[in-house]
Amino acid sequence: MSTATTEPPVTAFMLVKTTPEWLALTVEERVHAFTTQVLPAIEAKTTGVRSRFYDTEFYSVRVTDVWVWEAEGHHSYQLLIDALRETPFWDRYFEIVDLLVGTENGYARTYGLEPVATIAT
């Protein structure tokens, strides 16, 4: 049995607020900007990352959206952030309000326990 350990996946909750520049774009222009300016940078500089997007402006004035980024490890996450910072996404289209980064069930890995979580039945 191998004693090698793998780095746990990293999950980042990126809390953002849209900027007036982003809101001035039409929906079509926003999709075009994201698919031509942001996605190519991510795809060119990273591997092993994926994202999900949550609208929160209905409930919050401080944060309009939450992007959940999952990376295979810390290096993949670092490359993702470096790529995003080189696009208009970072501080032009969105203000980065906060980044909450962690690993799922980190306590369980640390103490050799089974994760304690709720399960829907």
N, C-alpha and C positions, 0 to 999 in steps of 0.2 A: 504494500500500500504506500502510495506516495505521501510524503510529508509536505509537499509544496502547497502553499495556500494561494488562493486567487484573491485579488483585490475586490472588495464588495462594490457593487454598483453605487453610483452617486446620483442622488436626486436633488435637483435645485428648484426651489419655488422662487421664480423671478417675479416680483411685484412691480408692475409698471404703471405709468400714467401716460395717456396719449398726449401728444403735444398739439398745439394749434396747427402746425404744419401738416401733421398726419390727418387731422380732422378736416382740413381744407381740401384734401384729395377726395375724389369720388371713390365709391366702392371699387370700381374697375381699376382706377389708378392705384389704389392701395394694394390690390391683388397683384397688379403688374409690378409695383415697386418691391413687394416682398419676394415674388418669384424671380425677379431679374437682378435685384440688388442684394438681397439677404441670403436666400437659399443657395445660390451659387458659391458664396463665400464659405458657408457652412460645409457644403458638400466637398469643396476643394481642400479644406483644411482639417476636416475631422472625419473620424469613423466611429461607429459604435455609439451614436447619440440619436435620440428621438425626442419629440416634443408633443405636448398637448396644450390646448389653449382654453382658458376659462374667462368669460366675460363677468366682470364684477361691478361695472359702473351702475348697475341697478341698485346696489346696496352700499356702495362706498364712494366717497368723493375723493379720498386720498389715493386710492388705487383703482384704476379702471379695468385692468386685466391682470391675470396671473398666467404666466407661462410655466409649465412644468417640464423641465428638461431632465431626461434620464441619460446617463453616460455610463459606459462600461467600467470606468474608473476615473480617478482624479486627473490623470493626464488627458484623457478624452474630454473631460469637463473643462480643463484649462485651455485646450485648443479651441473648444467651442466659444468660450468667453473671448479669447483673443480674436477669433474670426468675427464675432458679433461687434466687437469694438471697432472694427475696421469698416463697418457698414453704417448707413444712415439710421439703422435700427437704434443704435446706441446714442442716446442724448440728442438725436435730431427728430426722429419720429416718436420715440418713447423716452420718457424720463425713467431711469431705473431707480425705483423708490427703495427697494430692499432686495437682498438675496438671502434666502434661507436654504442652506445646503446641509444635507445629511445622508446617512445610509439607513435603509430600512432595516429595522430590527437589530440595530448595532449592539444593543445591550445583550441580545441573545447570543450573538457571535462572541462577544467579549467573555461572557460567562458560561458558554457552552450549553445554553438552554434552548428549549423549543420556544419560538415566538409566542407571546401572549397577544392574541388579537380577537376581535369579534368576528363571528362567522354568521353570515345570513343563512337562514334556513328556509 
